[in-house]
Amino acid sequence: MYKTGRTNANDGGIDFVMKPLGRFFQVTETLDFKKYFLDIDKIQKFPVTFVIKSDVDTEALLKKIRENASKTYSIKAIVDKYMDCIEEVINIPILSKRFQEAVKFGYLNNILDEVVTQSKVEFNYEEEEGENPRWA
Protein backbone atom coordinates (compact mmCIF):
# COMPACT_ATOMS: atom_id res chain seq x y z
CA MET A 1 0.00 0.00 0.00
CA TYR A 2 1.34 3.42 -0.93
CA LYS A 3 0.63 6.21 1.50
CA THR A 4 -0.37 9.15 -0.67
CA GLY A 5 -1.57 11.55 1.99
CA ARG A 6 -1.65 12.07 5.71
CA THR A 7 -4.61 10.82 7.65
CA ASN A 8 -6.45 13.62 9.45
CA ALA A 9 -4.38 16.21 7.54
CA ASN A 10 -7.40 17.85 5.90
CA ASP A 11 -5.21 18.38 2.85
CA GLY A 12 -7.85 17.22 0.40
CA GLY A 13 -5.87 14.20 -0.74
CA ILE A 14 -6.61 10.51 -0.93
CA ASP A 15 -4.86 8.70 1.93
CA PHE A 16 -3.71 5.40 0.43
CA VAL A 17 -3.43 3.57 -2.90
CA MET A 18 -3.03 -0.21 -2.70
CA LYS A 19 -0.24 -1.64 -4.77
CA PRO A 20 -0.34 -3.26 -7.30
CA LEU A 21 -4.14 -3.28 -7.55
CA GLY A 22 -4.64 0.47 -7.66
CA ARG A 23 -7.41 0.45 -5.04
CA PHE A 24 -8.00 3.81 -3.39
CA PHE A 25 -8.54 4.10 0.36
CA GLN A 26 -9.79 7.15 2.21
CA VAL A 27 -9.84 7.36 6.01
CA THR A 28 -12.59 9.41 7.63
CA GLU A 29 -14.57 9.92 10.81
CA THR A 30 -17.52 11.73 9.29
CA LEU A 31 -20.74 10.55 7.68
CA ASP A 32 -21.15 13.80 5.73
CA PHE A 33 -22.03 12.54 2.26
CA LYS A 34 -20.56 15.72 0.69
CA LYS A 35 -17.09 14.66 1.81
CA TYR A 36 -17.54 11.19 0.32
CA PHE A 37 -18.86 12.56 -2.96
CA LEU A 38 -16.01 15.11 -3.13
CA ASP A 39 -13.45 12.33 -2.61
CA ILE A 40 -15.13 10.31 -5.36
CA ASP A 41 -14.99 13.34 -7.67
CA LYS A 42 -11.27 13.80 -6.92
CA ILE A 43 -10.48 10.42 -8.40
CA GLN A 44 -12.94 10.88 -11.27
CA LYS A 45 -15.50 8.43 -9.96
CA PHE A 46 -13.04 5.53 -9.71
CA PRO A 47 -14.12 3.09 -6.97
CA VAL A 48 -12.88 4.03 -3.52
CA THR A 49 -12.89 2.19 -0.20
CA PHE A 50 -13.73 4.28 2.84
CA VAL A 51 -12.22 3.35 6.18
CA ILE A 52 -14.62 4.87 8.68
CA LYS A 53 -13.55 5.28 12.28
CA SER A 54 -16.80 3.88 13.67
CA ASP A 55 -18.15 0.78 15.39
CA VAL A 56 -21.48 1.13 13.56
CA ASP A 57 -22.36 -1.69 11.12
CA THR A 58 -21.16 -0.95 7.58
CA GLU A 59 -24.62 -1.41 6.06
CA ALA A 60 -26.02 1.16 8.50
CA LEU A 61 -23.21 3.55 7.61
CA LEU A 62 -23.93 3.22 3.90
CA LYS A 63 -27.65 3.64 4.50
CA LYS A 64 -27.05 6.86 6.44
CA ILE A 65 -24.82 8.28 3.69
CA ARG A 66 -27.42 7.42 1.04
CA GLU A 67 -30.30 8.87 3.08
CA ASN A 68 -28.49 12.16 3.67
CA ALA A 69 -27.47 12.44 0.01
CA SER A 70 -31.05 11.74 -1.08
CA LYS A 71 -32.25 14.69 0.99
CA THR A 72 -30.01 17.00 -1.05
CA TYR A 73 -30.18 15.39 -4.49
CA SER A 74 -33.71 14.88 -5.73
CA ILE A 75 -32.48 12.86 -8.73
CA LYS A 76 -31.97 9.27 -7.57
CA ALA A 77 -29.58 8.50 -10.46
CA ILE A 78 -27.06 11.04 -9.13
CA VAL A 79 -27.05 9.47 -5.68
CA ASP A 80 -26.85 5.98 -7.21
CA LYS A 81 -23.88 6.95 -9.39
CA TYR A 82 -21.90 8.18 -6.40
CA MET A 83 -22.94 5.32 -4.13
CA ASP A 84 -21.87 2.83 -6.81
CA CYS A 85 -18.36 4.30 -6.54
CA ILE A 86 -18.08 3.21 -2.92
CA GLU A 87 -16.22 -0.06 -3.41
CA GLU A 88 -16.20 -1.06 0.24
CA VAL A 89 -16.72 0.39 3.70
CA ILE A 90 -14.37 -0.79 6.42
CA ASN A 91 -15.18 0.00 10.05
CA ILE A 92 -13.25 -0.60 13.27
CA PRO A 93 -14.62 -4.15 13.86
CA ILE A 94 -13.57 -5.16 10.32
CA LEU A 95 -10.11 -3.65 10.86
CA SER A 96 -9.79 -5.56 14.14
CA LYS A 97 -10.81 -8.83 12.52
CA ARG A 98 -8.39 -8.37 9.62
CA PHE A 99 -5.60 -7.47 12.04
CA GLN A 100 -6.25 -10.61 14.09
CA GLU A 101 -6.18 -12.71 10.91
CA ALA A 102 -2.89 -11.11 9.81
CA VAL A 103 -1.34 -11.83 13.21
CA LYS A 104 -2.55 -15.42 12.99
CA PHE A 105 -0.76 -15.75 9.63
CA GLY A 106 2.51 -14.40 11.10
CA TYR A 107 2.47 -10.85 9.71
CA LEU A 108 2.71 -8.99 13.05
CA ASN A 109 6.37 -7.97 12.67
CA ASN A 110 5.76 -6.77 9.11
CA ILE A 111 2.75 -4.75 10.27
CA LEU A 112 4.69 -3.17 13.13
CA ASP A 113 7.60 -2.31 10.81
CA GLU A 114 5.16 -0.64 8.42
CA VAL A 115 3.49 1.30 11.25
CA VAL A 116 6.92 2.62 12.32
CA THR A 117 7.82 3.55 8.74
CA GLN A 118 4.51 5.33 8.12
CA SER A 119 4.71 7.11 11.47
CA LYS A 120 8.10 8.49 10.50
CA VAL A 121 6.59 9.79 7.25
CA GLU A 122 3.55 11.19 9.06
CA PHE A 123 5.68 13.17 11.51
CA ASN A 124 8.57 14.11 9.17
CA TYR A 125 11.04 12.05 11.18
CA GLU A 126 14.42 11.45 9.55
CA GLU A 127 17.30 9.28 10.65
CA GLU A 128 20.58 9.80 8.85
CA GLU A 129 23.22 7.11 8.99
CA GLY A 130 25.76 7.68 11.74
CA GLU A 131 23.80 10.54 13.28
CA ASN A 132 21.32 10.79 16.07
CA PRO A 133 17.69 10.67 14.93
CA ARG A 134 16.18 14.10 14.25
CA TRP A 135 12.94 15.72 13.25
CA ALA A 136 12.86 17.18 9.73
C-alpha positions in Angstrom: 0.0 0.0 0.0 1.3 3.4 -0.9 0.6 6.2 1.5 -0.4 9.1 -0.7 -1.6 11.5 2.0 -1.7 12.1 5.7 -4.6 10.8 7.6 -6.5 13.6 9.4 -4.4 16.2 7.5 -7.4 17.9 5.9 -5.2 18.4 2.8 -7.9 17.2 0.4 -5.9 14.2 -0.7 -6.6 10.5 -0.9 -4.9 8.7 1.9 -3.7 5.4 0.4 -3.4 3.6 -2.9 -3.0 -0.2 -2.7 -0.2 -1.6 -4.8 -0.3 -3.3 -7.3 -4.1 -3.3 -7.5 -4.6 0.5 -7.7 -7.4 0.5 -5.0 -8.0 3.8 -3.4 -8.5 4.1 0.4 -9.8 7.2 2.2 -9.8 7.4 6.0 -12.6 9.4 7.6 -14.6 9.9 10.8 -17.5 11.7 9.3 -20.7 10.6 7.7 -21.2 13.8 5.7 -22.0 12.5 2.3 -20.6 15.7 0.7 -17.1 14.7 1.8 -17.5 11.2 0.3 -18.9 12.6 -3.0 -16.0 15.1 -3.1 -13.4 12.3 -2.6 -15.1 10.3 -5.4 -15.0 13.3 -7.7 -11.3 13.8 -6.9 -10.5 10.4 -8.4 -12.9 10.9 -11.3 -15.5 8.4 -10.0 -13.0 5.5 -9.7 -14.1 3.1 -7.0 -12.9 4.0 -3.5 -12.9 2.2 -0.2 -13.7 4.3 2.8 -12.2 3.3 6.2 -14.6 4.9 8.7 -13.6 5.3 12.3 -16.8 3.9 13.7 -18.1 0.8 15.4 -21.5 1.1 13.6 -22.4 -1.7 11.1 -21.2 -0.9 7.6 -24.6 -1.4 6.1 -26.0 1.2 8.5 -23.2 3.6 7.6 -23.9 3.2 3.9 -27.7 3.6 4.5 -27.1 6.9 6.4 -24.8 8.3 3.7 -27.4 7.4 1.0 -30.3 8.9 3.1 -28.5 12.2 3.7 -27.5 12.4 0.0 -31.1 11.7 -1.1 -32.3 14.7 1.0 -30.0 17.0 -1.1 -30.2 15.4 -4.5 -33.7 14.9 -5.7 -32.5 12.9 -8.7 -32.0 9.3 -7.6 -29.6 8.5 -10.5 -27.1 11.0 -9.1 -27.0 9.5 -5.7 -26.8 6.0 -7.2 -23.9 6.9 -9.4 -21.9 8.2 -6.4 -22.9 5.3 -4.1 -21.9 2.8 -6.8 -18.4 4.3 -6.5 -18.1 3.2 -2.9 -16.2 -0.1 -3.4 -16.2 -1.1 0.2 -16.7 0.4 3.7 -14.4 -0.8 6.4 -15.2 0.0 10.0 -13.2 -0.6 13.3 -14.6 -4.1 13.9 -13.6 -5.2 10.3 -10.1 -3.7 10.9 -9.8 -5.6 14.1 -10.8 -8.8 12.5 -8.4 -8.4 9.6 -5.6 -7.5 12.0 -6.2 -10.6 14.1 -6.2 -12.7 10.9 -2.9 -11.1 9.8 -1.3 -11.8 13.2 -2.6 -15.4 13.0 -0.8 -15.8 9.6 2.5 -14.4 11.1 2.5 -10.8 9.7 2.7 -9.0 13.1 6.4 -8.0 12.7 5.8 -6.8 9.1 2.8 -4.7 10.3 4.7 -3.2 13.1 7.6 -2.3 10.8 5.2 -0.6 8.4 3.5 1.3 11.3 6.9 2.6 12.3 7.8 3.5 8.7 4.5 5.3 8.1 4.7 7.1 11.5 8.1 8.5 10.5 6.6 9.8 7.3 3.6 11.2 9.1 5.7 13.2 11.5 8.6 14.1 9.2 11.0 12.1 11.2 14.4 11.4 9.5 17.3 9.3 10.6 20.6 9.8 8.9 23.2 7.1 9.0 25.8 7.7 11.7 23.8 10.5 13.3 21.3 10.8 16.1 17.7 10.7 14.9 16.2 14.1 14.3 12.9 15.7 13.2 12.9 17.2 9.7 
